Amino acid sequence: MVKTSVIILNWNGQRFLQKFLPDIVLYTQDDQTQVIIADNGSTDSSVAFLEQHFPQIPLFKFDQNYGFTGGYNRAIELVDSQYVVLLNSDIEVHPDWLQALILHMDSHPQTAACMPKMLSLEHKMQFEYAGAAGGFIDFLGYPFCRGRILATTENDTGQYNTVRDVFWATGACMVVRTSVYKALGGLDNDFFAHMEEIDLCWRMQNAGYKIQCVPTSWVHHVGGGTLPNNHPRKLFFNYRNNLLMLYKNLPNSSLYSLLLLRLLLDGCSALAFLVQGKFSYFMAVVRAHHDFFRLRKDKRQPHTLPFNKLNGVYWRSIVADYFVGGKKHFSQIITE
C-alpha cells in the first residue's frame, strides 16, 4: 500500500496530459507515492495516449463524465492510501512540490486538507485565480483568496509565504486525509463542478479539522481548461452551488436570514444581466435558483458551527470593499 495517491481527473484533456504529465511523473512517483489517472468518459484520444505512452500509470476508466465530484468520489473509493491528492491535469509541478505538503500533513494531524501556493502558468509571478495562496469567504458566503479578490490577482512577491489557516483549499491541487474524506462522504455529487471543494472544506471545519495553505510548495496552473470563467454554464454552477453550500453548512441561527439576503442579491444580479442584454446569463441565474430549491432537500448537515468558530471568515462584504472601498489586495482587508 502506498502512502499517497495523486489522482488526476481527466476529461478530454489529452493536450494537458501531453504537456504536464511527464513532469508530474518525474517529480512525484516514488515507492511511497503513485500517480493515477481517472478518466471521466473522455471522447478524445486521451485513453489511447495514456495506454501507449504511460502504460505504467494505473488508469481508471469511467463510462461517462461524472463531473469533478463524481469522478473523484469514484476514484478515491478505489484507493486505500493515507493521503489523496486531487490534482488538475493542467498543473505544472516542480521538484519537491509534494514532499513539503506531505511533511506538513504528517506533522499537523488536525489538518484535514492543505494546498500549495497556486501561481499562473501564463504569468509566472502572478497568483492564479483558482486558489492563489488560500481561500477565504465573507459573511455573505462569497469566496475570495489570499492573493486574489474577485477579478484582481496580485503578483507574488513573497507577501503570503507563511503557513496559514484558511477557509478552503483549491480542488485544483489539494492534499486530503483519505480517512476524513471518506468519513465525511467526499465531495457532494450534486454539485457536479465548482465550489465543491469549498463545501467539503466547510464540512471538515465543522468536524473540527483545519484547512491550511503551505506556500513552501508551489505549482503553476493554466486555469479555465474545462470551462472558461465567463461561460453561462459556469455561472449557473457557481450561483446554484453557492446557495447549496450555504444551505448545507450554515447554523440554524443565521441560515434563513442570510439565505433570503443572498437570493435577493442574486435576483439583482440576474436583473442586471437582463438589462445588459445578457439573456443567457440571466437564465443561468434563474435555472440556478430553480435547481437549488429542487436539490436542497435532505442537504442539511448534522453538525454546523457559527461563522465565528471557523477559520478564514471575513466579517464584512468583500464585494462592497472591492467596488466601494477600492480594496483590491488581500493585505488591505486582512493582515498576515
C-alpha positions in Angstrom: 0.0 0.0 0.0 1.4 3.4 -1.0 1.2 6.4 1.4 0.0 8.9 -1.2 -2.2 8.6 -4.3 -2.0 11.6 -6.7 -5.2 11.4 -8.7 -5.6 13.3 -11.9 -9.1 13.5 -13.2 -9.2 13.7 -16.9 -11.9 14.7 -19.3 -10.9 15.3 -22.9 -7.6 16.7 -21.7 -5.0 14.9 -23.9 -3.3 18.3 -24.6 -2.7 18.8 -20.9 -1.6 15.2 -20.3 1.0 15.5 -23.1 2.3 18.8 -21.7 2.2 18.2 -17.9 2.1 14.5 -17.1 5.8 13.8 -17.8 7.0 16.2 -15.1 4.2 15.1 -12.7 5.6 11.5 -13.0 9.2 12.7 -12.8 8.7 14.8 -9.7 6.1 12.7 -7.9 6.3 9.0 -8.4 8.3 7.0 -5.9 8.0 4.0 -3.6 5.5 5.8 -1.3 3.6 7.7 -4.0 1.6 6.6 -7.0 0.1 8.7 -9.8 -3.3 7.6 -11.0 -5.4 8.9 -13.9 -9.1 8.7 -13.6 -10.7 9.2 -17.0 -14.2 10.7 -16.9 -15.6 9.2 -20.1 -13.3 11.1 -22.4 -14.3 11.2 -26.1 -10.9 12.4 -27.4 -7.8 10.2 -27.7 -6.8 10.6 -24.0 -7.1 6.9 -23.1 -5.2 5.7 -26.2 -2.5 8.2 -25.5 -2.1 7.1 -21.9 -2.1 3.4 -22.7 0.5 3.9 -25.4 2.9 6.4 -23.6 2.2 5.8 -19.9 1.2 2.1 -19.5 2.8 2.0 -16.0 0.3 4.5 -14.6 -2.9 3.0 -13.2 -5.9 4.1 -15.3 -9.4 4.2 -14.0 -11.8 4.3 -16.9 -15.3 5.6 -16.2 -18.2 5.1 -18.6 -19.3 8.7 -18.7 -18.5 12.2 -17.4 -19.5 12.2 -13.7 -18.2 15.7 -13.1 -15.4 16.8 -10.8 -17.4 15.5 -7.8 -18.5 12.1 -9.1 -15.2 11.4 -10.9 -13.1 11.9 -7.7 -15.6 10.1 -5.5 -15.4 7.1 -7.7 -11.6 7.2 -8.0 -11.0 7.7 -4.2 -13.2 4.8 -3.4 -10.7 2.6 -5.3 -7.6 3.6 -3.3 -6.6 2.9 0.2 -3.7 5.3 0.8 -3.3 7.6 3.8 -3.4 10.7 1.6 -5.1 11.6 -1.6 -4.0 14.5 -3.8 -6.7 16.0 -6.1 -4.6 17.4 -9.0 -5.9 19.1 -12.1 -4.5 17.9 -15.4 -3.5 21.5 -16.3 -1.0 21.9 -13.4 2.8 22.3 -13.9 4.6 20.8 -10.9 8.2 21.3 -9.7 10.8 19.3 -7.8 9.7 18.6 -4.1 6.3 20.2 -4.7 4.6 17.2 -3.0 7.1 16.5 -0.2 6.5 19.8 1.5 2.8 19.2 1.6 3.0 15.6 2.9 5.6 16.6 5.6 3.2 19.3 6.7 0.3 16.8 6.9 2.4 14.3 8.8 3.3 16.9 11.5 -0.2 18.5 11.7 -2.7 15.7 12.5 -5.6 18.2 12.9 -5.2 19.5 9.3 -7.6 17.6 7.1 -6.5 19.3 3.8 -3.8 21.6 2.6 -2.8 23.3 -0.6 0.3 24.8 -2.2 0.7 28.3 -3.5 -1.1 28.5 -6.8 0.5 30.6 -9.5 -0.4 31.3 -13.0 1.3 29.4 -15.8 0.9 32.3 -18.3 2.1 35.0 -15.8 4.6 33.0 -13.7 4.9 35.5 -10.9 1.2 36.2 -10.6 -1.2 34.3 -8.4 -3.8 32.1 -10.2 -7.5 32.7 -9.8 -8.4 29.3 -8.6 -6.9 29.3 -5.1 -4.0 31.7 -5.0 -2.4 31.4 -1.5 -5.5 30.0 0.2 -9.3 30.5 0.1 -11.4 32.7 2.4 -15.1 33.6 2.5 -17.1 36.7 3.5 -20.1 36.7 5.8 -22.4 36.6 2.8 -20.8 33.4 1.5 -18.8 35.0 -1.3 -15.4 33.3 -1.7 -12.1 35.1 -2.4 -8.4 34.3 -2.0 -5.3 35.4 -0.3 -3.7 37.0 -3.4 -6.9 37.2 -5.5 -10.0 39.2 -4.7 -12.8 38.9 -7.3 -11.2 39.5 -10.7 -7.9 41.1 -9.3 -4.9 38.8 -8.9 -1.7 40.0 -7.2 1.9 39.5 -8.2 3.7 37.1 -5.8 6.4 39.0 -4.0 6.6 36.6 -1.1 3.9 38.5 0.8 1.9 35.4 1.6 4.8 32.9 2.2 3.7 31.9 5.7 1.6 28.8 6.5 -1.9 30.0 7.4 -5.2 28.5 8.4 -7.7 29.2 5.6 -11.4 28.5 4.9 -10.9 26.4 1.8 -8.2 24.8 -0.3 -8.4 24.7 -4.0 -9.6 21.5 -5.7 -7.1 22.1 -8.4 -4.3 20.9 -6.1 -5.4 19.7 -2.7 -4.0 17.1 -0.3 -6.6 15.4 1.9 -6.6 12.8 4.5 -8.4 9.8 2.8 -10.0 8.7 6.1 -11.5 12.2 6.7 -12.6 12.5 3.1 -14.5 9.2 3.2 -15.9 9.7 6.7 -17.5 13.0 5.6 -18.9 11.4 2.4 -16.4 13.0 0.0 -17.5 15.7 -2.5 -21.2 16.3 -2.9 -22.1 14.6 -6.2 -25.0 17.1 -6.8 -22.5 19.9 -7.1 -21.0 18.3 -10.3 -18.4 21.0 -10.5 -17.4 24.4 -8.9 -17.4 25.2 -5.2 -17.5 21.5 -4.3 -14.1 21.8 -2.5 -15.3 24.8 -0.5 -18.3 22.8 0.7 -16.0 19.9 1.6 -13.6 22.2 3.5 -16.5 23.8 5.3 -17.7 20.3 6.4 -14.1 19.5 7.5 -14.1 22.6 9.7 -17.5 21.7 11.1 -16.0 18.4 12.0 -13.2 20.1 14.0 -10.3 20.0 11.4 -8.2 22.7 9.9 -7.5 23.7 6.3 -4.2 25.3 5.5 -2.1 26.7 2.8 1.6 25.6 2.7 3.4 28.1 0.5 6.8 26.4 0.7 5.2 24.3 -2.1 4.0 26.0 -5.3 2.6 24.9 -8.6 1.6 26.7 -11.8 -1.9 26.4 -13.2 -3.4 27.0 -16.6 -6.9 27.6 -15.3 -10.2 27.6 -17.1 -9.2 24.5 -19.0 -12.6 22.8 -18.9 -14.9 25.8 -18.7 -14.0 29.5 -19.2 -14.7 31.9 -16.3 -17.2 33.9 -18.3 -19.3 30.9 -19.5 -23.1 30.9 -18.6 -22.8 27.2 -17.5 -20.1 28.1 -15.1 -22.2 31.0 -13.8 -25.1 28.5 -13.3 -22.9 26.1 -11.2 -21.4 29.0 -9.1 -24.8 30.5 -8.2 -26.5 27.2 -7.6 -23.7 25.6 -5.7 -23.0 28.6 -3.5 -26.6 28.5 -2.3 -26.5 24.7 -1.7 -23.2 25.2 0.2 -24.8 27.9 2.5 -28.0 25.8 3.0 -26.0 22.7 4.0 -23.5 24.3 6.3 -24.9 27.4 8.0 -26.2 27.0 11.6 -29.9 27.5 12.1 -29.4 30.8 13.8 -28.3 32.5 10.6 -29.4 30.2 7.9 -32.7 31.7 6.7 -31.9 35.4 7.1 -28.6 35.0 5.2 -30.2 32.7 2.5 -33.0 35.2 1.9 -30.5 38.1 1.5 -28.4 36.0 -0.9 -31.5 35.1 -3.0 -32.3 38.8 -3.2 -28.8 39.7 -4.2 -28.7 37.0 -6.8 -32.0 38.4 -8.2 -30.4 41.8 -8.5 -27.6 40.3 -10.5 -30.0 38.5 -12.7 -31.8 41.7 -13.5 -28.5 43.5 -14.2 -27.7 40.7 -16.7 -31.1 41.2 -18.4 -30.7 45.0 -18.6 -27.3 44.4 -20.2 -28.8 42.1 -22.8 -27.0 39.0 -21.5 -30.1 36.8 -21.6 -28.1 33.5 -21.3 -26.6 34.8 -18.1 -30.0 35.9 -16.8 -31.4 32.4 -17.4 -28.3 30.8 -15.8 -29.2 32.6 -12.5 -32.9 31.6 -12.9 -32.0 28.0 -13.5 -29.6 28.0 -10.6 -32.3 29.1 -8.2 -34.7 26.6 -9.6 -32.2 23.8 -9.2 -31.2 24.9 -5.7 -34.8 24.5 -4.5 -35.0 21.2 -6.2 -31.9 19.8 -4.7 -31.9 21.3 -1.2 -34.0 18.6 0.4 -32.1 16.5 3.0 -28.9 18.6 2.4 -28.7 20.0 6.0 -25.5 18.8 7.8 -26.0 17.4 11.3 -23.1 19.4 12.8 -22.8 23.1 11.9 -20.8 25.8 13.6 -21.3 29.5 13.7 -19.0 31.5 11.5 -17.1 32.9 14.5 -15.9 29.3 15.2 -14.4 28.9 11.7 -11.1 30.0 10.3 -10.9 32.1 7.2 -14.2 34.0 7.5 -14.2 37.8 6.7 -16.8 39.7 8.7 -17.5 42.3 6.0 -18.7 42.2 2.4 -15.8 41.6 0.0 -18.0 42.9 -2.8 -18.6 46.2 -1.1 -15.0 46.6 0.0 -13.8 45.9 -3.6 -16.2 48.1 -5.5 -16.9 50.8 -3.0 -13.9 50.8 -0.7 -11.4 50.2 -3.6 -9.7 47.4 -1.7 -8.2 45.2 -4.4 -5.5 43.3 -2.4 -5.9 40.8 0.4 -3.4 42.7 2.6 -5.7 45.7 2.6 -8.5 43.8 4.3 -6.8 41.1 6.4 -3.4 41.4 8.0 -0.9 38.5 8.0 
